[in-house]
Amino acid sequence: MKTSIALIVGILFSFFAQSQNVERYMQYHDKGRMLILEGKYDNAIHYLDTAINIMPYYPTIFQDRGYAYMQLKNYKKAILDFNHVLAKKPYMSEVKLQRGMAYYHLNRLYESEQDLVAVVNSNPSKSREAIIYLENIQKEKELAYIQNQEQLNYLRLQVENERLQRARHREEVIWNTVVPLAFWTTVFLTW
């Protein structure tokens, strides 16, 4: 009898403690979201960190913190948060869009393009921003191709220059050494 009462009291206490954690988490999460809306991203991250410590299995907190990191241009941490969210909810195209944008800003164009194409394919009517980033990726690729071609042309010119210098050096050796030697040999032998 005593053990069943203790068990019931323990269950009620844990339920009460759990509900308090949910309320605390919600307070910190809501405060973090409000700070994001106000543009106070550093403070928002502090509140979202606390919410994550209380309830680490809610992916929306990670999504919000990733967004705050994006605004602070801390793209690596944003990608980590977005990866966490997508591991639990891989269908969230908004998170894929954010991660694709973060990859773009880190100049990881291949990963960025994969995420952004997935966003366009999953929801074509709401993919305007993804299309803009995809166009920018295409421009970046074209610029990289042009730069590679310019570098290749520069290397070709360098190789050609070195070849011409070697040819000039051979000619100088011939005209400055072999020709005078042949002349003096001829003069010596004919005398």
C-alpha positions as CSV (number, residue, x, y, z in Angstrom):
1,M,0.0,0.0,0.0
2,K,2.8,2.4,1.0
3,T,4.7,1.6,-2.2
4,S,1.7,2.2,-4.4
5,I,1.1,5.6,-2.8
6,A,4.7,6.4,-3.1
7,L,4.6,5.3,-6.8
8,I,1.5,7.5,-7.4
9,V,3.1,10.5,-5.7
10,G,6.3,10.0,-7.7
11,I,4.3,9.8,-11.0
12,L,2.4,13.0,-10.1
13,F,5.6,14.7,-9.1
14,S,7.4,13.8,-12.3
15,F,4.3,14.8,-14.4
16,F,4.3,18.2,-12.5
17,A,8.0,18.6,-13.0
18,Q,7.7,17.8,-16.7
19,S,4.9,20.3,-17.2
20,Q,7.0,22.9,-15.5
21,N,9.8,22.2,-17.9
22,V,7.5,22.6,-20.9
23,E,6.3,25.9,-19.5
24,R,9.9,27.0,-18.9
25,Y,11.0,25.9,-22.3
26,M,8.1,27.8,-23.9
27,Q,9.0,31.0,-22.1
28,Y,12.6,30.9,-23.3
29,H,11.6,29.8,-26.8
30,D,9.0,32.5,-27.1
31,K,11.3,35.2,-25.7
32,G,14.0,34.0,-28.2
33,R,11.6,34.4,-31.1
34,M,10.5,37.8,-29.9
35,L,14.2,38.9,-29.8
36,I,14.7,37.5,-33.3
37,L,11.8,39.7,-34.5
38,E,13.4,42.7,-32.8
39,G,16.7,42.0,-34.5
40,K,18.5,41.1,-31.3
41,Y,20.0,37.9,-32.5
42,D,22.8,37.5,-29.9
43,N,20.3,37.7,-27.1
44,A,17.9,35.5,-28.9
45,I,20.6,32.8,-29.2
46,H,21.1,32.9,-25.5
47,Y,17.4,32.3,-24.8
48,L,17.2,29.6,-27.4
49,D,20.2,27.9,-26.0
50,T,18.4,27.8,-22.6
51,A,15.3,26.4,-24.2
52,I,17.4,23.7,-26.0
53,N,19.0,22.8,-22.6
54,I,15.5,22.3,-21.1
55,M,13.9,20.5,-24.1
56,P,16.6,19.4,-26.5
57,Y,14.3,17.3,-28.7
58,Y,12.2,20.1,-30.2
59,P,13.6,20.8,-33.7
60,T,11.8,24.2,-34.0
61,I,14.1,25.6,-31.4
62,F,17.1,24.6,-33.5
63,Q,15.5,26.0,-36.6
64,D,15.0,29.4,-34.9
65,R,18.5,29.4,-33.5
66,G,19.9,28.5,-37.0
67,Y,18.0,31.5,-38.4
68,A,19.5,33.7,-35.7
69,Y,23.0,32.4,-36.6
70,M,22.3,33.1,-40.2
71,Q,21.5,36.7,-39.4
72,L,24.8,37.0,-37.5
73,K,26.6,35.4,-40.5
74,N,27.7,32.4,-38.4
75,Y,26.9,30.0,-41.2
76,K,28.7,27.0,-39.9
77,K,26.7,26.9,-36.7
78,A,23.5,27.6,-38.6
79,I,24.2,24.6,-40.8
80,L,24.7,22.4,-37.8
81,D,21.3,23.5,-36.4
82,F,19.6,23.0,-39.8
83,N,21.2,19.6,-40.1
84,H,19.7,18.7,-36.7
85,V,16.3,19.8,-37.8
86,L,16.4,18.0,-41.1
87,A,17.6,14.8,-39.4
88,K,14.3,14.8,-37.5
89,K,12.1,16.4,-40.2
90,P,13.6,15.9,-43.6
91,Y,10.5,17.2,-45.4
92,M,10.9,20.8,-44.1
93,S,11.7,22.8,-47.3
94,E,12.0,26.1,-45.4
95,V,14.9,24.6,-43.4
96,K,16.5,23.2,-46.6
97,L,16.2,26.7,-48.1
98,Q,17.9,28.2,-45.1
99,R,20.7,25.6,-45.2
100,G,21.1,26.0,-48.9
101,M,21.6,29.8,-48.4
102,A,24.1,29.1,-45.6
103,Y,26.0,26.7,-47.9
104,Y,26.0,29.4,-50.6
105,H,27.5,32.0,-48.3
106,L,30.3,29.5,-47.3
107,N,30.9,29.0,-51.1
108,R,29.9,25.4,-50.9
109,L,28.0,25.6,-54.1
110,Y,27.4,21.9,-54.7
111,E,25.7,21.4,-51.4
112,S,23.8,24.7,-51.8
113,E,22.6,23.7,-55.2
114,Q,21.3,20.3,-54.0
115,D,19.3,21.9,-51.2
116,L,17.9,24.7,-53.4
117,V,16.9,22.3,-56.2
118,A,15.1,20.1,-53.6
119,V,13.2,23.2,-52.4
120,V,12.2,24.2,-56.0
121,N,11.1,20.6,-56.7
122,S,9.1,20.2,-53.5
123,N,7.2,23.5,-53.7
124,P,7.6,25.4,-57.0
125,S,5.0,28.0,-56.1
126,K,7.0,29.2,-53.1
127,S,10.5,28.9,-54.4
128,R,11.3,32.4,-55.6
129,E,14.2,32.9,-53.2
130,A,15.6,29.5,-54.0
131,I,15.5,30.3,-57.7
132,I,17.4,33.6,-57.1
133,Y,20.1,31.7,-55.3
134,L,20.2,29.1,-58.0
135,E,20.7,31.8,-60.6
136,N,23.5,33.2,-58.5
137,I,25.1,29.8,-58.2
138,Q,25.0,29.5,-62.0
139,K,26.7,32.9,-62.3
140,E,29.4,31.8,-59.7
141,K,30.0,28.7,-61.7
142,E,30.4,30.6,-64.9
143,L,32.8,33.1,-63.3
144,A,34.8,30.1,-61.9
145,Y,34.9,28.6,-65.3
146,I,36.1,31.9,-66.8
147,Q,38.7,32.3,-64.1
148,N,39.9,28.7,-64.7
149,Q,40.2,29.4,-68.4
150,E,42.1,32.6,-67.7
151,Q,44.5,30.7,-65.4
152,L,44.9,28.0,-68.0
153,N,45.7,30.6,-70.7
154,Y,48.1,32.3,-68.3
155,L,49.9,29.0,-67.7
156,R,50.0,28.3,-71.4
157,L,51.6,31.7,-72.0
158,Q,54.1,31.0,-69.2
159,V,55.1,27.7,-70.8
160,E,55.4,29.3,-74.2
161,N,57.5,32.2,-72.8
162,E,59.9,29.7,-71.1
163,R,60.2,27.7,-74.4
164,L,61.0,30.9,-76.3
165,Q,63.6,31.9,-73.7
166,R,65.3,28.4,-74.0
167,A,65.3,28.8,-77.8
168,R,66.9,32.2,-77.6
169,H,69.5,30.9,-75.2
170,R,70.3,28.1,-77.6
171,E,70.7,30.6,-80.4
172,E,73.0,32.8,-78.2
173,V,75.1,29.8,-77.4
174,I,75.4,28.9,-81.1
175,W,76.2,32.4,-82.2
176,N,78.5,33.3,-79.3
177,T,80.4,30.0,-79.0
178,V,80.1,27.6,-81.9
179,V,80.3,30.2,-84.8
180,P,83.5,31.9,-83.4
181,L,85.0,28.5,-82.7
182,A,84.3,27.3,-86.2
183,F,85.7,30.6,-87.7
184,W,88.9,30.5,-85.7
185,T,89.3,26.8,-86.4
186,T,89.0,27.4,-90.1
187,V,91.5,30.3,-89.9
188,F,93.9,28.2,-87.9
189,L,93.7,25.3,-90.3
190,T,94.1,27.3,-93.4
191,W,97.1,29.1,-92.2
